[in-house]
Amino acid sequence: MAFRQSRELVLAAACVCNALVGSLYMWSIFNLPLQAERGWAPGGIALAYSLYLVCECVASIVCGRLQASVSPRARAYFGGLLLSVGWFCGGLAPSLPIMYVTFSLIGGIGSGFLYNTAMTIATDWYPDRRGFATGWCTGCTGLSPLLFAPLGNALIESVGVDWAFKVSALLFLAATLGFAWLLRRPPAPGTAAAGAGEGAASSVAGASASAASQPSAVGRPLDMPPSRMMRTPEFYSLWLVYVVGATSGMMLIGHASGIGQQLVSMTVAQGALMVGVLAVANFAGRLLFGALSDRFGRYPVLAFTLAATAVLMMACFANATTFPLFTAVLFATGLCFGGIMSIVPALTGDLFGLAHYGQNYALVFSGYTCASLIGPMLGALVLEQTGAYTAAFPIAGALSVVGVGLVVLTRLLARRRGRTA
């Protein structure tokens, strides 16, 4: 009997792949052991993280170009294999330059292929509920610290940092082999693809027809290639939304524990707990605001998350002087950050279509890569110059205000071209 594959199963597999991408979030756990056991300088170790992110972004763009010619299963296998090889060789690297070539370059390329493939296939199967699909996919990336942080810490304590890299790599490879084979393109409307059940085929075909006919989606054929997309002002305004919108969240991800210890005199254990609180909020925000954007529209929900972030950053953090209040403010900010991370991918599909979504979103995603470098650097620079994080909050809040204006600008530009979502 033919295997009956539903789109929910495909989405689940895509979520697992994206959770593997989130393995990088346990990098901070490796910092001190690498300094102690290999004698590497903190700046050199931080550079390995930054190079990884850059390689991930570039690889995501390359993977997008292969969307039409290479199957999602093959792209996912390739990405998972390189991710695993990069981490495994990171456990063998005798010097920082070799670490950059193995972990940062090879691992980053693998991560980029996995992320792009998972996001593309999720939106392909859910053209009618893009916010829902991208919310789950990106949400699993954001939630992964709850799994990988304790795992990495346990491995380092039990087998040492070198073997922690290697064991992690083997686990990543096993997960790829177990789930990547479920990633396949949805059947064309009116057909039942081999290996997909009739129920799944009819569901996706109906969803595609429904999405194409909705006036709230994109009022033109969904076929804008990257070369044409990059000639539109909407692309650059949306890219900037990603940069300024994600900066606050990335600053908190990089410094949540330190900020909590400084503002409310948390213990180290309480500070570590804040990392988990932020991860849960990030996950919940991606699901919540992604679904709300399907119902109420991308622009108003995205503008709300940015405006709320601005208020939290400029008015709330400096006054969060107790543990419960700080936790609440951090959770609320994490919710908003998660919303930004799920709405921008869906809005990319609304504006520029799904035919070239893999490459188009990879280019927009480079804005997040910039934010992932700017956010932690902003917090570190302010701390270094002033001895406290306080001055970083109004700066991040001001960037969020700029983001609200950019959302409005993007909508106006899209309306002029008849592409208002």
C-alpha positions in Angstrom: 0.0 0.0 0.0 1.3 3.4 -0.9 2.6 5.6 1.9 0.1 8.2 2.8 1.9 11.4 3.7 0.1 14.4 5.1 1.4 17.9 5.1 1.4 17.9 8.9 4.0 15.1 8.7 6.1 17.1 6.2 5.9 20.2 8.5 7.0 18.1 11.5 10.0 16.9 9.6 10.8 20.5 8.6 10.6 21.5 12.2 13.1 18.9 13.2 15.5 20.1 10.6 15.1 23.6 11.8 15.7 22.5 15.4 19.1 21.1 14.2 19.8 24.6 12.8 19.2 25.9 16.3 22.1 23.8 17.7 24.3 26.8 17.3 22.4 28.4 20.2 24.4 26.2 22.6 27.7 27.8 21.4 28.0 29.9 24.5 28.3 26.8 26.6 31.5 25.8 24.7 33.2 29.2 25.2 34.9 28.7 28.5 35.8 25.0 28.0 37.5 26.0 24.7 39.4 28.7 26.4 40.5 26.4 29.2 41.3 23.2 27.2 42.6 24.7 24.0 43.9 28.0 25.2 42.1 30.0 22.6 41.3 33.7 23.1 37.6 34.7 23.6 37.7 37.0 20.6 38.9 34.1 18.4 36.2 31.8 19.7 33.5 34.5 19.1 34.8 34.9 15.5 34.1 31.2 14.9 30.4 31.9 15.8 30.2 34.9 13.6 31.8 33.2 10.6 29.3 30.3 11.1 26.4 32.7 10.8 27.8 34.4 7.6 28.4 31.0 6.0 24.9 29.9 6.9 23.5 33.0 5.2 25.5 32.6 2.0 24.7 28.9 1.9 21.0 29.6 2.3 21.1 31.8 -0.8 22.9 29.1 -2.8 20.4 26.5 -1.6 17.6 28.8 -2.8 19.0 28.8 -6.3 18.7 25.0 -6.3 15.1 25.0 -5.2 13.7 24.0 -8.6 16.5 21.7 -9.8 17.3 19.6 -6.7 14.8 17.8 -4.5 14.2 19.0 -0.9 15.2 15.6 0.4 18.6 15.8 -1.4 19.2 19.3 -0.2 18.3 18.4 3.4 20.6 15.3 3.4 23.4 17.4 2.0 22.9 20.1 4.7 22.6 17.6 7.5 25.7 15.8 6.4 27.8 19.0 6.3 26.4 20.2 9.6 27.4 16.9 11.2 30.9 16.9 9.6 31.5 20.5 10.7 30.6 19.8 14.3 32.6 16.5 14.3 35.7 18.1 12.9 35.3 21.0 15.3 36.1 18.4 18.0 39.3 17.6 16.3 40.5 21.1 15.4 43.9 21.8 16.9 43.9 25.6 16.1 41.4 28.4 15.5 42.1 28.6 11.7 41.2 25.0 11.3 38.1 25.6 13.5 37.1 28.3 11.1 37.4 26.0 8.1 35.7 23.0 9.7 33.1 24.2 12.2 32.4 27.6 10.8 32.6 27.0 7.1 31.5 23.4 6.7 29.0 23.5 9.6 27.6 26.9 8.6 27.0 25.8 5.0 25.2 22.7 6.2 23.1 24.8 8.5 22.1 27.2 5.7 21.0 24.3 3.5 18.9 22.8 6.2 17.2 26.0 7.1 16.4 27.1 3.6 15.1 23.7 2.6 12.9 23.4 5.7 11.4 26.9 5.3 10.8 26.4 1.6 9.1 23.1 1.9 6.9 24.3 4.8 5.6 27.3 2.8 5.1 25.0 -0.3 2.8 22.7 1.6 1.0 25.6 3.4 0.3 28.3 0.8 -3.0 29.0 2.7 -1.4 29.3 6.2 2.1 30.6 5.6 2.3 32.3 9.0 1.3 29.1 10.7 3.9 27.1 8.9 6.8 29.6 9.2 5.8 30.0 12.9 6.2 26.4 13.6 9.5 26.1 11.6 11.2 29.1 13.0 9.7 28.4 16.4 11.5 25.1 16.7 14.7 26.9 15.9 14.1 29.3 18.7 13.0 26.6 21.2 16.0 24.3 20.5 18.2 25.9 23.3 15.9 24.1 25.8 17.2 20.8 24.3 20.7 21.6 23.1 21.9 23.8 26.0 21.4 21.0 28.7 22.7 18.4 26.2 25.9 20.3 25.4 26.5 21.0 29.1 26.0 17.4 30.0 28.3 16.2 27.3 31.1 18.6 28.2 30.9 17.6 31.9 30.8 13.8 31.1 33.2 13.4 28.1 34.9 16.8 27.6 34.5 19.5 25.1 36.2 17.6 22.2 33.9 14.6 22.4 30.9 16.9 23.1 31.4 18.2 19.5 31.7 14.7 18.1 28.7 13.2 20.0 26.6 16.2 19.0 27.6 15.6 15.4 26.5 12.0 15.4 23.2 12.9 17.0 22.6 15.5 14.3 23.4 13.0 11.6 21.0 10.4 13.0 18.2 13.0 13.2 18.9 14.0 9.6 18.7 10.4 8.4 15.5 9.9 10.3 13.5 12.9 9.2 15.0 14.5 6.0 13.6 11.6 3.8 10.0 12.9 4.7 10.7 16.2 2.9 9.2 16.2 -0.5 7.5 18.7 -2.8 3.7 18.9 -2.6 1.7 17.4 -5.5 0.7 19.8 -8.3 -3.0 20.9 -8.1 -5.3 18.2 -9.4 -2.7 15.4 -9.1 -1.7 12.9 -6.5 2.1 12.7 -6.3 3.7 9.3 -5.9 4.1 8.5 -2.3 1.5 11.1 -1.1 -2.0 10.0 -0.2 -5.0 11.3 -2.0 -6.1 13.1 1.1 -2.8 15.0 1.3 -2.8 15.8 -2.4 -6.4 17.1 -2.4 -5.7 19.1 0.7 -2.7 20.9 -0.7 -4.3 21.4 -4.1 -7.3 23.0 -2.5 -5.2 25.1 -0.3 -3.1 26.3 -3.3 -6.3 27.2 -5.2 -7.7 29.0 -2.1 -4.5 31.0 -1.5 -4.3 32.0 -5.1 -7.8 33.3 -5.1 -7.7 35.3 -1.9 -7.7 39.0 -2.5 -5.8 39.5 0.8 -2.8 37.7 -0.6 -0.8 39.1 -3.5 -2.7 40.7 -6.3 -0.5 39.5 -9.1 1.1 36.2 -10.3 3.4 34.8 -7.7 6.5 34.4 -9.8 9.0 37.2 -9.0 12.6 35.9 -9.5 15.4 37.2 -7.2 16.8 39.5 -9.9 13.5 41.3 -10.2 12.8 41.3 -6.5 16.1 43.1 -5.8 15.0 45.9 -8.2 12.0 46.7 -6.0 12.1 49.1 -3.1 9.9 46.7 -1.1 12.8 44.2 -0.8 15.1 46.8 0.7 12.5 48.1 3.2 11.6 44.6 4.2 15.3 43.7 4.6 15.8 46.7 6.9 12.7 45.7 8.9 14.5 42.4 9.6 17.7 44.1 10.6 16.3 46.6 13.0 13.5 44.3 14.2 15.7 41.4 15.1 18.5 43.4 16.8 16.8 43.7 20.1 16.0 40.0 20.3 19.5 39.0 19.3 21.0 41.3 21.9 18.9 39.6 24.6 19.8 36.1 23.4 23.4 37.0 23.6 23.3 38.7 27.0 20.1 37.6 28.8 21.9 36.0 31.7 24.3 38.9 32.2 21.6 41.5 32.0 19.5 39.7 34.6 22.5 39.3 36.9 23.2 43.0 36.6 19.7 44.5 36.8 18.2 42.4 39.5 21.2 40.7 41.1 20.3 37.3 39.9 22.3 34.3 40.7 24.1 32.5 38.0 21.5 29.7 38.1 18.7 32.3 37.8 20.5 33.9 34.9 20.7 30.6 33.1 17.0 30.1 33.7 16.4 33.4 31.8 17.9 31.7 28.7 15.2 29.1 28.9 12.5 31.7 29.5 13.6 33.6 26.4 13.6 30.4 24.4 10.0 29.5 25.4 8.8 33.0 24.7 10.5 33.1 21.4 8.8 29.8 20.4 5.4 30.9 21.6 5.7 34.3 19.9 6.4 32.6 16.5 3.4 30.4 16.8 1.0 33.1 18.2 1.9 36.1 15.9 2.4 33.9 12.9 -1.1 32.6 13.2 -2.5 36.1 14.0 -0.8 37.4 10.8 -2.8 34.8 8.8 -6.0 36.1 10.4 -5.4 39.9 10.7 -2.8 40.6 8.1 1.0 40.7 8.1 1.5 44.5 8.3 -0.6 45.4 11.4 0.6 42.4 13.4 4.3 43.0 12.5 3.9 46.7 13.3 2.4 45.8 16.7 5.3 43.5 17.6 7.8 46.2 16.7 5.9 48.9 18.6 5.6 46.7 21.7 9.3 45.9 21.5 10.1 49.6 21.5 8.0 50.2 24.6 9.5 47.3 26.4 13.0 48.3 25.6 12.7 52.0 26.3 10.3 52.1 29.2 10.2 48.7 30.9 13.7 47.1 31.2 15.3 49.9 33.1 12.5 49.7 35.7 12.4 45.9 35.9 14.1 45.8 39.3 12.6 42.6 40.7 13.0 39.0 39.6 9.3 38.5 38.7 9.0 41.8 36.8 12.3 41.2 34.9 11.1 37.8 33.9 7.8 39.1 32.7 9.4 41.9 30.6 11.9 39.4 29.2 9.1 37.0 28.3 7.1 39.7 26.6 10.1 40.9 24.6 10.8 37.3 23.5 7.2 36.9 22.3 7.5 40.0 20.1 10.9 38.9 18.8 9.4 35.5 17.9 6.6 37.3 16.0 9.0 39.2 13.9 10.9 36.0 13.1 7.7 34.3 11.8 6.0 37.1 10.0 8.9 38.3 7.9 9.3 34.9 6.1 5.5 34.8 5.5 5.5 38.4 4.2 8.3 37.5 1.8 6.1 34.9 0.2 3.2 37.4 0.1 5.2 40.0 -1.7 7.3 38.0 -4.0 5.6 34.7 -4.4 6.5 31.1 -3.8 7.9 30.1 -7.2 11.4 31.5 -6.1 10.7 31.6 -2.4 13.8 29.7 -1.4 16.2 32.1 -2.9 14.1 35.2 -2.3 13.8 34.5 1.4 17.5 33.6 1.7 18.3 37.1 0.5 15.8 38.7 3.0 17.2 36.4 5.7 20.6 38.1 5.3 19.0 41.0 7.2 18.6 38.7 10.2 22.2 37.6 9.8 23.2 41.3 10.2 21.0 41.6 13.3 22.6 38.5 14.8 26.0 40.3 14.6 24.8 43.8 15.5 22.6 42.8 18.5 25.2 41.0 20.6 27.9 43.5 19.6 25.7 46.4 20.7 25.2 44.9 24.2 28.9 44.0 24.5 30.1 47.5 23.4 27.7 49.4 25.7 28.8 47.1 28.6 32.5 47.7 27.8 32.1 51.5 27.5 29.7 52.2 30.4 30.0 49.2 32.7 26.3 48.5 32.4 23.7 47.4 29.8 21.3 50.2 30.6 22.2 52.5 27.7 21.7 49.6 25.2 17.9 49.4 25.8 16.9 52.9 24.4 19.1 52.3 21.4 17.5 49.0 20.6 14.1 50.5 21.3 14.8 53.4 18.8 15.7 50.8 16.2 12.3 49.1 16.7 10.5 52.5 16.2 12.4 52.8 12.9 11.1 49.3 12.2 7.5 50.4 12.6 8.1 53.2 10.0 9.7 50.7 7.7 6.7 48.4 7.9 4.4 51.3 7.0 6.7 52.2 4.1 6.8 48.6 2.9 3.0 48.5 2.8 2.7 51.7 0.9 5.2 50.6 -1.6 3.4 47.3 -2.0 0.1 49.0 -2.5 1.5 51.1 -5.3 2.4 48.0 -7.1 -0.9 46.2 -6.3 0.8 43.7 -3.9 -0.7 44.5 -0.5 -1.0 41.5 1.8 
